[in-house]
Amino acid sequence: MITRTLGSVTLACLLGACGISNSLAEQEVAKEIVDRLLATPVLQAKTGFAAKILIPPGQLYDPLVMLPVGDKTWLNDDGEKKTRAVGCLR
C-alpha cells in the first residue's frame, strides 16, 4: 500500500515538474499505471517445476545474484531499508 502511494506521489511530482497539470483524469491514469506495474504477476511453471511469489512487486530492491540452494533459488538483495541490516538473502 505504501509503495503504491509513493509511486502515485512520485509520478504526480514528475508530471508537476514537467509543467504538466495534475487533473483528476491524469491522476487516474497515473494510478492505473502504478497499479499495473505493481500487480502481482501470475506465474506458470513448466511441468516438473514450481514457482511462487515470496516478495510482492515493489518490495524487492535491485536483486544482485541468483544462488541455487538445494531445489530452491535465493536472490541476494539490498532489501528495503527498514533497518541498517541490508544485503541479506531473503
Contact map, one row per residue, 1 for C-alpha under 8 A:
111110000000000000000000000000000000000000000000000000000000000000000000000000000000000000
111111000000000000000000000000000000000000000000000000000000000000000000000000000000000000
111111100000000000000000000000000000000000000000000000000110000000000000000000000000000000
111111110000000000000000000000000110010000000000000000000000000000000000000000000000000000
111111111000000000000000000000000000000000000000000000000000000000000000000000000000000000
011111111100000000000000000000000000000000000000000000000000000000000000000000000000000000
001111111110000000000000000000000100000000000000000000000000000000000000000000000000000000
000111111111000000000000001001100100000000000000000000000000000000000000000000000000000000
000011111111100000000000000000000000000000000000000000000000000000000000000000000000000000
000001111111110000000000000000000000000000000000000000000000000000000000000000000000000000
000000111111111000000000000001000000000000000000000000000000000000000000000000000000000000
000000011111111100000100001001000000000000000000000000000000000000000000000000000000000000
000000001111111110000000000000000000000000000000000000000000000000000000000000000000000000
000000000111111111000000000000000000000000000000000000000000000000000000000000000000000000
000000000011111111111100000000000000000000000000000000000000000000000000000000000000000000
000000000001111111111100000000000000000000000000000000000000000000000000000000000000000000
000000000000111111110000000000000000000000000000000000000000000000000000000000000000000000
000000000000011111110000000000000000000000000000000000000000000000000000000000000000000000
000000000000001111111000000000000000000000000000000000000000000000000000000000000000000000
000000000000001111111100000000000000000000000000000000000000000000000000000000000000000000
000000000000001100111110010000000000000000000000000000000000000000000000000000000000000000
000000000001001100011111011000000000000000000000000000000000000000000000000000000000000000
000000000000000000001111111000000000000000000000000000000000000000000000000000000000000000
000000000000000000000111111100000000000000000000000000000000000000000000000000000000000000
000000000000000000000011111110000000000000000000000000000000000000000000000000000000000000
000000000000000000001111111111000000000000000000000000000000000000000000000000000000000000
000000010001000000000111111111100000000000000000000000000000000000000000000000000000000000
000000000000000000000001111111110000000000000000000000000000000000000000000000000000000000
000000000000000000000000111111111000000000000000000000000000000000000000000000000000000000
000000010011000000000000011111111100000000000000000000000000000000000000000000000000000000
000000010000000000000000001111111110000000000000000000000000000000000000000000000000000000
000000000000000000000000000111111111000000000000000000000000000000000000000000000000000000
000000000000000000000000000011111111100000000000000000000000000000000000000000000000000000
000100110000000000000000000001111111110000000000000000000000000000000000000000000000000000
000100000000000000000000000000111111111000000000000000000000000000000000000000000000000000
000000000000000000000000000000011111111000000000000000000000000000000000000000000000000000
000000000000000000000000000000001111111000000000000000000000000000000000000000000000000000
000100000000000000000000000000000111111100000000000000001100000000000000000000000000000000
000000000000000000000000000000000011111110000000000000001000000000000000000000000000000000
000000000000000000000000000000000000011111000000000000011000000000000000000000000000000000
000000000000000000000000000000000000001111100000000000000000000000000000000000000000000000
000000000000000000000000000000000000000111110000000000000000000000000000000000000000000000
000000000000000000000000000000000000000011111000001100000000000000000000000000000000000000
000000000000000000000000000000000000000001111100001000000000000000000000000000000000000000
000000000000000000000000000000000000000000111111111000000000000000000000000000000000000000
000000000000000000000000000000000000000000011111110000000000000000000000000000000000000000
000000000000000000000000000000000000000000001111100000000000000000000000000000000000000000
000000000000000000000000000000000000000000001111110000000000000000000000000000000000000000
000000000000000000000000000000000000000000001111111000000000000000000000000000000000000000
000000000000000000000000000000000000000000001101111100000000000000000000000000000000000000
000000000000000000000000000000000000000000111000111110000000000000000000000000000000000000
000000000000000000000000000000000000000000100000011111000000000000000000000000000000000000
000000000000000000000000000000000000000000000000001111110000000000000000000000000000000000
000000000000000000000000000000000000000000000000000111110000000000000000000000000000000000
000000000000000000000000000000000000000000000000000011111011000000000000000000000000000000
000000000000000000000000000000000000000100000000000011111111000000000000000000000000000000
000000000000000000000000000000000000011100000000000000111111000000000000000000000000000000
001000000000000000000000000000000000010000000000000000011111100000000000000000000000000000
001000000000000000000000000000000000000000000000000000111111100000000000000000110000000000
000000000000000000000000000000000000000000000000000000111111111000000000000010110000000000
000000000000000000000000000000000000000000000000000000000111111000000000000011110000000000
000000000000000000000000000000000000000000000000000000000001111100000000000011100000000000
000000000000000000000000000000000000000000000000000000000001111110000000001111000000000000
000000000000000000000000000000000000000000000000000000000000011111000000001111000000000000
000000000000000000000000000000000000000000000000000000000000001111100000001110000000000000
000000000000000000000000000000000000000000000000000000000000000111110000111100000000000000
000000000000000000000000000000000000000000000000000000000000000011111000111100000000000000
000000000000000000000000000000000000000000000000000000000000000001111111110000000000000000
000000000000000000000000000000000000000000000000000000000000000000111111110000000000000000
000000000000000000000000000000000000000000000000000000000000000000011111100000000000000000
000000000000000000000000000000000000000000000000000000000000000000011111100000000000000000
000000000000000000000000000000000000000000000000000000000000000000011111110000000000000000
000000000000000000000000000000000000000000000000000000000000000001111111111000000000000000
000000000000000000000000000000000000000000000000000000000000000001111001111100000000000011
000000000000000000000000000000000000000000000000000000000000001111100000111110000000000011
000000000000000000000000000000000000000000000000000000000000001111100000011111000000001111
000000000000000000000000000000000000000000000000000000000001111110000000001111100000011111
000000000000000000000000000000000000000000000000000000000000111100000000000111110000011100
000000000000000000000000000000000000000000000000000000000011110000000000000011111000011100
000000000000000000000000000000000000000000000000000000000011100000000000000001111100010000
000000000000000000000000000000000000000000000000000000000000000000000000000000111111110000
000000000000000000000000000000000000000000000000000000000000000000000000000000011111000000
000000000000000000000000000000000000000000000000000000000000000000000000000000001111110000
000000000000000000000000000000000000000000000000000000000000000000000000000000001111110000
000000000000000000000000000000000000000000000000000000000000000000000000000000001011111100
000000000000000000000000000000000000000000000000000000000000000000000000000011111011111100
000000000000000000000000000000000000000000000000000000000000000000000000000111100000111110
000000000000000000000000000000000000000000000000000000000000000000000000000111100000111111
000000000000000000000000000000000000000000000000000000000000000000000000011110000000001111
000000000000000000000000000000000000000000000000000000000000000000000000011110000000000111
